[in-house]
Amino acid sequence: PNLQLGLSLSAPSPMNNVSSFAQRTAFAFVGLLMLFLVFLLVRCFRILLDPYSRMPASSWTDHKEGLERGQFDYALV
């Protein structure tokens, strides 16, 4: 007499397929998040090591539109 309790591991059930699909989807999502985190870490370290290489040569004060530098109608607090 061979007693089996409920689920057998060899026969795939529809619920097992759904859970494996959800598990694979979750692992893929976590993997993409890890890749995005590594990309952001590399970018932040590159900015920290050489912050001025990414800045443009011109600034917003080079392109004045009728206002001289330092003259504003309002003051920023």
C-alpha positions as CSV (number, residue, x, y, z in Angstrom):
1,P,0.0,0.0,0.0
2,N,1.5,3.2,-1.2
3,L,0.1,6.3,0.5
4,Q,0.2,9.6,-1.3
5,L,-0.8,12.8,0.5
6,G,-2.4,15.3,-1.8
7,L,0.1,16.7,-4.3
8,S,2.6,14.7,-6.2
9,L,5.8,16.5,-7.3
10,S,6.1,14.7,-10.6
11,A,2.8,15.7,-12.2
12,P,2.5,19.4,-13.1
13,S,-0.8,20.9,-12.0
14,P,-2.2,24.1,-13.5
15,M,-1.7,25.9,-10.2
16,N,2.0,24.9,-10.2
17,N,2.4,26.3,-13.7
18,V,0.9,29.6,-12.6
19,S,3.1,29.9,-9.5
20,S,6.2,29.1,-11.5
21,F,5.3,31.8,-14.1
22,A,4.7,34.3,-11.3
23,Q,8.0,33.3,-9.7
24,R,9.9,33.7,-13.0
25,T,8.2,37.0,-13.6
26,A,9.2,38.2,-10.1
27,F,12.8,37.1,-10.6
28,A,13.0,38.9,-14.0
29,F,11.6,42.1,-12.4
30,V,14.1,41.9,-9.5
31,G,16.9,41.3,-12.0
32,L,15.9,44.4,-14.0
33,L,15.8,46.4,-10.8
34,M,19.3,45.2,-9.9
35,L,20.6,46.2,-13.3
36,F,19.0,49.6,-12.9
37,L,20.6,50.0,-9.5
38,V,24.0,49.0,-10.8
39,F,23.6,51.6,-13.7
40,L,22.7,54.3,-11.2
41,L,25.6,53.4,-8.9
42,V,28.1,53.6,-11.7
43,R,26.7,56.9,-12.9
44,C,26.7,58.4,-9.4
45,F,30.3,57.3,-8.8
46,R,31.4,58.7,-12.2
47,I,29.8,62.1,-11.3
48,L,31.5,62.0,-7.8
49,L,34.9,61.2,-9.2
50,D,34.8,63.9,-12.0
51,P,31.9,66.3,-11.4
52,Y,32.9,69.0,-13.8
53,S,33.3,66.9,-16.9
54,R,29.5,66.5,-17.3
55,M,28.8,70.3,-17.0
56,P,28.2,72.2,-20.2
57,A,30.7,74.9,-21.1
58,S,28.1,77.7,-21.3
59,S,25.7,78.6,-18.5
60,W,22.3,80.2,-18.4
61,T,23.9,83.7,-17.9
62,D,25.5,83.6,-21.3
63,H,22.1,83.8,-23.0
64,K,20.5,86.9,-21.6
65,E,17.1,88.0,-22.9
66,G,16.9,91.7,-22.1
67,L,18.0,91.3,-18.5
68,E,21.5,92.1,-17.4
69,R,23.2,89.7,-15.0
70,G,22.0,90.0,-11.4
71,Q,19.0,92.1,-12.2
72,F,15.7,90.4,-11.4
73,D,12.2,91.6,-10.8
74,Y,12.0,89.3,-7.7
75,A,14.4,88.0,-5.2
76,L,14.9,84.2,-4.6
77,V,14.8,83.4,-0.9
